[in-house]
Amino acid sequence: MKNRPQGNFSPRIANRKALHDYFITAKLECGIALLGSEVKSLRWGRCQLAESYARVERGELYLYGCHIDPYEKAFIGHEPLRPRKLLVHKREIRKLELETEQRGTTLVPLAMYFKDGRAKVELGIARGKQQHDKRDSIKRKEQDRELRRVTMTHRR
């Protein structure tokens, strides 16, 4: 048996735009059904979550708009923007369906990563921000950054 390195060396692909555009009220980790060439591309970090979203259809949860680059060395490739099935329990799907029936609420992928060798997607139940909310968030982040900078220089 070969010695395998400890830890997870695959990248965590984050959707930073989602945190800017939405208020995240709850998070859920779910599995994702992928093809072999998609898994290889994900391990190389070749994925974009910026314009993607999830939706409940016919009692199942699907991820739309997630772009996974084709793996160059694959014999049979995959379609980069195909809908992908997300793997969650039925009771969680019913709960998500009730949450998304409210106006202005959507399911947004926040991150894609590997956990114990399996691809996972972190979904967030999100409510859209208005333009003034985005400005408030930016102002608050700048104030926190300035406060950290001042305290770090004060400690020295």
Secondary structure, DSSP 8 states (H G I E B T S, - for coil): -----SS--S--EE-HHHHHHEEEEEEEEEEE---HHHHHHHHTT-EE-TT-EEEEETTEEEEES-EE---TT-SS---TT--EEEE--HHHHHHHHHHHTSTTEEEEEEEEEEETTEEEEEEEEEEE--HHHHHHHHHHHHHHHHHHHHHHHHH-
